[in-house]
Amino acid sequence: MKFYRIGEIPARSDDQVFKTSPTGPFIWFIVFSGIGIALLLLGIGGAKIYGLHQPPVFFIYAGAAFFGLFGWICLGQFRACMKPTNWLLRCNGSGVIIKYRSFQNWRFPAEDEQVVGFDYSEIAWARTVRERRTSLDLAGKRQSQVFDYLDFCLANADTAALEAHLQAEQKAEPPGRFKTITRDYPVEVLPGGMVQVRWNGIRPSPKKAIQYLSRHLRVAAADSTKVDLTPRSNPGPGEEDAKILKLARSGDRIGAVNLARRIYGSTLTEAVAFVEKLQSGD
């Protein structure tokens, strides 16, 4: 196990690189921006929609601002996708290199250690995992989501060094006065020396990654799990906090805040602060 700064990565010409596809953010940017511009023009021109009664101009402008904001967020994701720091996993003939800093946090200091490398001799086996997750949406209805992961079981189960680096990453902040942070952590350490890499939105597919890795290490059978992240009437100690933290670390910050409010009856501000405290480990 070895840790690298972004400029120290031993990149090779035969690297197989897996990264977030820019297609989705670009399409959503076009969609949200198009709707926002259409609403803005409607508000300025005052035209009627197929003869229907037009709503107050305030609501039209509010809708334009709403969709424009989401378009701006998608544009930021697209820009991050086009950065050279947009990658999650690199594989070559020697081993694997995993970048545990989210590609959206490209503004963070480049001198931070944010990559971990393993020789194939350090990995006992690898496998794909598909997780079917049940949670609550903002309206309180149960929703199902599917998450794909790539698991690396280490030959040495001592992952203390990696866990320390992951905790440091969760407390890292970008320089400057106006800080933009994405609380998304694609790498997690599980009990038993397991390093789990979240694969949603990553291209090529995890199947392609396993096909490549099978040339160099043992591949275990694919696994499938079901996870229920809805509140329970009689939860065990820390069980509900673990659900909130899992949602937050997987990038569903809104879902984590919503779950915290439902479980503890807290205000929005209190729930946001509670989720941040869980993520920072304080």
Phi and psi in degrees as a GROMACS rama.xvg file:
@    title "Ramachandran Plot"
@    xaxis  label "Phi"
@    yaxis  label "Psi"
@TYPE xy
-141.844  142.166  LYS-2
-107.858  145.789  PHE-3
-132.803  151.347  TYR-4
-81.9079  163.872  ARG-5
-63.2743  -29.4747  ILE-6
-86.713  -3.06875  GLY-7
-103.819  2.4648  GLU-8
-65.6126  128.167  ILE-9
-76.6243  69.9885  PRO-10
-68.7837  143.185  ALA-11
-129.363  159.578  ARG-12
-66.2863  -23.9269  SER-13
-95.9717  13.6873  ASP-14
-61.9513  134.242  ASP-15
-98.3459  114.887  GLN-16
-106.419  135.244  VAL-17
-119.949  127.125  PHE-18
-148.794  171.926  LYS-19
-73.8504  132.539  THR-20
-75.7709  135.459  SER-21
-81.4858  -5.53979  PRO-22
-62.099  -48.7742  THR-23
-60.0603  -53.9512  GLY-24
-57.4734  -36.4047  PRO-25
-67.1352  -42.9447  PHE-26
-63.3152  -44.6929  ILE-27
-67.405  -32.468  TRP-28
-60.9708  -45.6668  PHE-29
-62.5679  -44.0709  ILE-30
-64.818  -53.5588  VAL-31
-64.9104  -41.8161  PHE-32
-64.8459  -40.3397  SER-33
-61.8766  -43.8109  GLY-34
-65.5547  -42.5152  ILE-35
-61.7655  -44.1267  GLY-36
-65.4533  -40.4456  ILE-37
-62.3228  -42.4651  ALA-38
-66.3252  -38.837  LEU-39
-62.9124  -45.1631  LEU-40
-65.2507  -36.0587  LEU-41
-63.7187  -42.321  LEU-42
-66.5657  -38.7054  GLY-43
-71.311  -43.8827  ILE-44
-79.9413  -26.9507  GLY-45
71.1434  23.6761  GLY-46
-75.4953  153  ALA-47
-88.1903  151.767  LYS-48
-95.8296  101.552  ILE-49
49.9181  39.6334  TYR-50
79.5248  -1.4781  GLY-51
-78.5724  159.132  LEU-52
-68.0426  127.811  HIS-53
-80.1449  133.686  GLN-54
-66.6578  165.395  PRO-55
-54.4122  145.41  PRO-56
-58.4335  -32.9662  VAL-57
-56.7867  -44.5626  PHE-58
-68.2345  -32.543  PHE-59
-66.2277  -45.8611  ILE-60
-66.1215  -37.2894  TYR-61
-63.8182  -41.0768  ALA-62
-64.8767  -39.437  GLY-63
-62.3934  -41.9534  ALA-64
-66.5714  -38.7929  ALA-65
-62.2063  -51.6561  PHE-66
-70.0931  -31.7478  PHE-67
-64.975  -37.2644  GLY-68
-63.3538  -45.5336  LEU-69
-65.9304  -34.6046  PHE-70
-63.4281  -39.0515  GLY-71
-65.0239  -40.5361  TRP-72
-62.7513  -44.086  ILE-73
-65.7306  -34.4548  CYS-74
-64.2521  -40.5551  LEU-75
-62.0373  -39.4744  GLY-76
-66.7874  -39.1503  GLN-77
-64.293  -43.1915  PHE-78
-60.3006  -41.436  ARG-79
-64.2047  -35.1971  ALA-80
-64.6741  -28.4603  CYS-81
-87.2994  -3.12475  MET-82
-78.6723  151.167  LYS-83
-65.5527  -14.2168  PRO-84
-83.4821  0.827948  THR-85
-82.4232  88.4803  ASN-86
-162.221  155.001  TRP-87
-115.22  -39.3643  LEU-88
-141.422  136.867  LEU-89
-124.522  131.439  ARG-90
-123.867  141.496  CYS-91
-146.813  -167.06  ASN-92
-69.5781  -13.8148  GLY-93
-98.4938  -34.3947  SER-94
174.568  -161.404  GLY-95
-121.051  148.549  VAL-96
-126.15  123.463  ILE-97
-115.011  127.751  ILE-98
-97.9444  110.32  LYS-99
-90.8593  -0.599392  TYR-100
-90.3049  131.75  ARG-101
-60.2364  140.216  SER-102
-63.3555  -21.6236  PHE-103
-75.4475  -15.0792  GLN-104
-96.5936  42.1214  ASN-105
-68.6484  -13.8625  TRP-106
-79.4253  -11.9642  ARG-107
-64.6821  157.679  PHE-108
-56.9748  130.123  PRO-109
-69.2997  -19.4347  ALA-110
-79.7908  -4.38243  GLU-111
-72.1415  143.057  ASP-112
-74.0356  124.207  GLU-113
-141.623  9.4541  GLN-114
-135.874  140.233  VAL-115
-123.299  138.777  VAL-116
-119.187  143.602  GLY-117
-129.817  133.442  PHE-118
-73.0483  154.4  ASP-119
-61.2291  -27.7964  TYR-120
-67.4584  -18.2991  SER-121
-87.8327  -6.46873  GLU-122
-111.129  122.681  ILE-123
-74.8307  -45.051  ALA-124
-165.219  167.875  TRP-125
-134.975  157.737  ALA-126
-158.937  162.987  ARG-127
-98.0639  148.561  THR-128
-133.874  132.879  VAL-129
-112.054  121.367  ARG-130
-108.363  124.174  GLU-131
-99.9644  112.209  ARG-132
-109.124  134.076  ARG-133
-111.672  127.31  THR-134
-144.714  -175.83  SER-135
-105.965  139.242  LEU-136
-85.467  -176.346  ASP-137
-64.2675  -24.6757  LEU-138
-86.9028  0.0769474  ALA-139
84.9655  10.97  GLY-140
-93.5211  146.616  LYS-141
-69.435  135.239  ARG-142
-131.547  151.155  GLN-143
-114.738  138.073  SER-144
-133.496  153.501  GLN-145
-116.794  129.15  VAL-146
-122.85  136.402  PHE-147
-106.61  141.844  ASP-148
-134.155  158.934  TYR-149
-120.753  119.941  LEU-150
-101.165  135.055  ASP-151
-117.987  116.499  PHE-152
-92.6256  117.583  CYS-153
-80.8182  146.489  LEU-154
-65.8434  -34.3744  ALA-155
-105.132  115.06  ASN-156
-74.3715  -1.06539  ALA-157
-78.9924  102.2  ASP-158
-110.996  21.1599  THR-159
-58.3434  -41.4715  ALA-160
-64.3708  -43.4025  ALA-161
-66.7001  -40.6613  LEU-162
-60.8555  -39.1263  GLU-163
-63.827  -40.6026  ALA-164
-67.8064  -37.9526  HIS-165
-66.8604  -38.2741  LEU-166
-66.3686  -38.7968  GLN-167
-64.2347  -37.3851  ALA-168
-64.0583  -36.8125  GLU-169
-69.3096  -17.609  GLN-170
-102.576  -2.60827  LYS-171
-70.4023  147.901  ALA-172
-136.971  150.017  GLU-173
-75.9182  158.465  PRO-174
-74.5792  166.958  PRO-175
98.1444  169.01  GLY-176
-79.0563  -41.4321  ARG-177
-98.4157  105.288  PHE-178
-101.009  128.701  LYS-179
-112.163  115.185  THR-180
-124.525  132.765  ILE-181
-105.526  113.15  THR-182
-81.8746  67.3513  ARG-183
-128.46  120.69  ASP-184
-124.144  101.508  TYR-185
-77.1152  -6.8713  PRO-186
-121.978  136.322  VAL-187
-140.532  146.625  GLU-188
-101.239  126.708  VAL-189
-106.599  161.139  LEU-190
-56.9109  149.721  PRO-191
85.7161  19.441  GLY-192
74.5455  30.5125  GLY-193
-99.2137  128.054  MET-194
-107.564  117.89  VAL-195
-109.231  128.786  GLN-196
-114.992  120.156  VAL-197
-75.5433  134.408  ARG-198
-112.054  1.04297  TRP-199
-62.7821  128.155  ASN-200
83.1355  -0.454017  GLY-201
-90.6313  138.093  ILE-202
-128.305  143.163  ARG-203
-63.5009  179.941  PRO-204
-70.9989  162.998  SER-205
-62.1943  -26.8837  PRO-206
-63.6205  -40.2141  LYS-207
-64.5986  -39.6056  LYS-208
-63.3104  -43.5844  ALA-209
-64.9452  -38.7319  ILE-210
-60.7048  -40.6843  GLN-211
-69.0656  -45.3557  TYR-212
-65.668  -27.7815  LEU-213
-62.9311  -16.8655  SER-214
-74.5386  -20.138  ARG-215
-121.703  -18.7675  HIS-216
-150.588  169.58  LEU-217
-73.446  136.395  ARG-218
-111.874  124.327  VAL-219
-86.4734  165.993  ALA-220
-63.79  143.92  ALA-221
-61.3612  146.598  ALA-222
-117.113  155.92  ASP-223
-136.6  131.537  SER-224
-131.207  159.477  THR-225
-122.636  131.575  LYS-226
-127.159  125.991  VAL-227
-104.472  112.347  ASP-228
-107.305  24.5587  LEU-229
-88.6526  154.282  THR-230
-63.5985  146.266  PRO-231
-114.141  155.822  ARG-232
-73.6921  -35.7876  SER-233
-129.38  73.1085  ASN-234
-75.32  155.842  PRO-235
-77.8206  170.125  GLY-236
-59.1405  123.612  PRO-237
75.8619  -0.180221  GLY-238
-65.9925  -43.8602  GLU-239
-69.2544  -37.9954  GLU-240
-62.6131  -36.275  ASP-241
-64.6621  -36.2569  ALA-242
-65.543  -44.4407  LYS-243
-61.1427  -44.1488  ILE-244
-66.214  -37.8213  LEU-245
-63.8643  -42.1082  LYS-246
-62.2499  -45.174  LEU-247
-64.6315  -44.4874  ALA-248
-70.364  -22.4397  ARG-249
-86.3506  4.62501  SER-250
98.1932  -8.41592  GLY-251
-90.5864  70.1063  ASP-252
-66.7041  -38.2416  ARG-253
-62.6546  -42.9602  ILE-254
-63.7603  -37.0046  GLY-255
-65.7087  -44.7972  ALA-256
-64.2462  -43.2362  VAL-257
-61.5722  -42.1536  ASN-258
-66.1894  -40.1907  LEU-259
-61.958  -39.587  ALA-260
-65.3968  -39.4313  ARG-261
-70.6904  -38.6654  ARG-262
-73.6249  -44.6111  ILE-263
-105.807  -3.61226  TYR-264
63.4416  29.4608  GLY-265
-87.0136  165.448  SER-266
-75.1391  170.819  THR-267
-61.0512  -44.4653  LEU-268
-62.5704  -43.6091  THR-269
-64.31  -39.5999  GLU-270
-67.0409  -40.9707  ALA-271
-61.9722  -44.9163  VAL-272
-63.9892  -37.4639  ALA-273
-66.3744  -43.396  PHE-274
-63.3571  -41.9671  VAL-275
-62.0921  -38.9729  GLU-276
-65.8013  -41.303  LYS-277
-62.1847  -43.1841  LEU-278
-68.1148  -34.901  GLN-279
-78.0586  -17.3168  SER-280
78.3438  12.1338  GLY-281
